[in-house]
Amino acid sequence: MIEKHDLHHELPEFEQAIHELKMNNAHFSRLFKEYHALDHEVRRIEQGVENTTDEYLNSNKKQRLHLKDQLLAMLMKSKNTG
């Protein structure tokens, strides 16, 4: 079974903050959309719907993790200032 890595699944404790930042922070919203699209592509590759090289898949996983780290940092900052 393929694990879900969408932010609502990964960070349920930030659900309200995710919603607020998506609505009020253009940078967060752009990163969120990029993360979601990348996560969707990785899951399609892992499910065998799309074929690619291991290097491409691993590169996308690293990029997804980097985006998640950026989004989490923004969520933590908003939680501490909110």
Secondary structure in CASP SS format (residue, H / E / C, confidence):
PFRMAT SS
TARGET T0000
AUTHOR 0000-0000-0000
METHOD secondary structure of the structure
MODEL  1
M C 1.00
I C 1.00
E C 1.00
K C 1.00
H C 1.00
D C 1.00
L H 1.00
H H 1.00
H H 1.00
E H 1.00
L C 1.00
P H 1.00
E H 1.00
F H 1.00
E H 1.00
Q H 1.00
A H 1.00
I H 1.00
H H 1.00
E H 1.00
L H 1.00
K H 1.00
M H 1.00
N H 1.00
N C 1.00
A H 1.00
H H 1.00
F H 1.00
S H 1.00
R H 1.00
L H 1.00
F H 1.00
K H 1.00
E H 1.00
Y H 1.00
H H 1.00
A H 1.00
L H 1.00
D H 1.00
H H 1.00
E H 1.00
V H 1.00
R H 1.00
R H 1.00
I H 1.00
E H 1.00
Q C 1.00
G C 1.00
V C 1.00
E C 1.00
N C 1.00
T C 1.00
T C 1.00
D H 1.00
E H 1.00
Y H 1.00
L H 1.00
N H 1.00
S H 1.00
N H 1.00
K H 1.00
K H 1.00
Q H 1.00
R H 1.00
L H 1.00
H H 1.00
L H 1.00
K H 1.00
D H 1.00
Q H 1.00
L H 1.00
L H 1.00
A H 1.00
M H 1.00
L H 1.00
M H 1.00
K H 1.00
S H 1.00
K H 1.00
N H 1.00
T H 1.00
G C 1.00
END
